[in-house]
């Protein structure tokens, strides 16, 4: 069993995609045509 750590460093980013989540959004500010995706990753996995 791994000892518990008090803090982890993470990397994160927010991307804007089209409504189908296939391509980047042409207008990320327009929520009617864009979807936002949050990606979170442990720094130790980079």
C-alpha positions, 0 to 999 in steps of 0.5 A: 500500500502506498503512503498517503501524500498531503499534496499532488501537483497537477496539470490542467487545461480547458479546450473548446470543441465543436458540439460533436467534440470532434474538432476545435471550436471556431468561436469558443466564446459562443456556448451555442456552438462550442463545448468545453472539456477540462483535462486534469493530469497528475504531474508525476504521470507526465 
